[in-house]
Amino acid sequence: MRIERIEAIAIRIPLTKTFAGSKYNVDSRCTIITRIYAAGGLVSEVYNGDNREHGPQLVKIITEEIAPLIVGEPIHAWERIWEKMFAISYPIRDRQLAMQAIACVDTAVWDIFAKSLGVSVCKLLGGYRERLPIIAIAGYYAPGKTEADVGREMEWLRSVGMAGCKLKVGGLAPEADALRVKAAREGGGIDFIIAVDANRGWSVADAIRFARLVEPYDVSWFEEPCYWFDDARSMAEVRRATSIPINAGQSEICAAGVRRLLVADAVDFINFDASEGGGVSEWRRAAAACALHSVLMAHHEEPQIAAHLLGAVPHGTCVECFPDPERDPLWAHMYINRPPIADGIMAIPDAPGFGIHLDWQMVEKYKLG
């Protein structure tokens, strides 16, 4: 069975309010839907990525550069397909966009391959578990938002089935953000997972000061604590100075980038994003390297993809999502057969492929071009 045609659709949904982290603001939810068509009416149906504001450019790369390279290839030949696609990253260009485009198609390849076998991607990749804890990405900054508001937000997240929250930090002084963590712990309760994410927001000194302030609050990990430049060395220094595990990897665009974090002894968790860094195939390579270094695997966002990957390997941890419909209308409305979530646990879909079915009326409403 061979690839006959590839379709890519850029989606952009304006949000009703802005969500702020330490160094960024989000005012729209963007993604790319990728469909691969094969003989017998078999079709993949996946969507990838949150950081997709260059959607039309990605669609152009997929349809004009990648498709001519791989149409006609057997759907199971994922290694050869990936090698052919990766060649588009060799010339001087925006390589992050190239890797995002590769990720979209590679994910669709795994979806249609698993569908052809009648199994889920999780089972195809190892099938280690059938369910995973799920936590929220929340605790964003907003004008007038108080520590009490943070505590109430954690209570709400727990009420909608979340096992915990990855709280935004790094936008204030360490002492002020530590008070927000304290409020989150009090609002969520002692068994609620609290992780913190600075999005590369602090110097080494500020990150260490913050980490020591929040150590009493049982923080599960401290994500991307330091500025982007020299971050591997910086995170290694923070890691040596605190008992809180360090998490990073979402900013890497290939498995070799993950390797540099491992070699630097900078991390306890890797949250490499298959939607940003070349897809499922490259995520598997990063996960194998992490297993050899006894580093746990997380995944940046995208639970519709991440659940299958993390569920497939012994060192997978928990899935992240945006439970607030205002932050992620795709998860809330476009993914119409979203798996059940209760008591902090998400079932990994058992349908063939990634098991994603989309609301195509919504797709038509928000597609670009």
Sequence and secondary structure as in RCSB ss.txt:
>XXXX:A:sequence
MRIERIEAIAIRIPLTKTFAGSKYNVDSRCTIITRIYAAGGLVSEVYNGDNREHGPQLVKIITEEIAPLIVGEPI
HAWERIWEKMFAISYPIRDRQLAMQAIACVDTAVWDIFAKSLGVSVCKLLGGYRERLPIIAIAGYYAPGKTEADV
GREMEWLRSVGMAGCKLKVGGLAPEADALRVKAAREGGGIDFIIAVDANRGWSVADAIRFARLVEPYDVSWFEEP
CYWFDDARSMAEVRRATSIPINAGQSEICAAGVRRLLVADAVDFINFDASEGGGVSEWRRAAAACALHSVLMAHH
EEPQIAAHLLGAVPHGTCVECFPDPERDPLWAHMYINRPPIADGIMAIPDAPGFGIHLDWQMVEKYKLG
>XXXX:A:secstr
 BEEEEEEEEEEEEEEEEEE SS EEEEEEEEEEEEEEGGG B  EEE S  TTHHHHHHIIIIIIHHHHTTSBT
T HHHHHHHHHGGGSSSS HHHHHHHHHHHHHHHHHHHHHHHTSBHHHHHT   SEEEEEEEE  B TT  HHHH
HHHHHHHHHTT SEEEEE SSS HHHHHHHHHHHHHHH TTSEEEEE SS B HHHHHHHHHHHGGG EEEEES 
B STTHHHHHHHHHHH SS EEE TT SSHHHHHHHHHTT  SEE   TTTTT HHHHHHHHHHHHHTT EE   
S HHHHHHHHHHSTTB  EEE  STTT HIIIIIBTT   EETTEEE   SSBT   B HHHHHHHB  
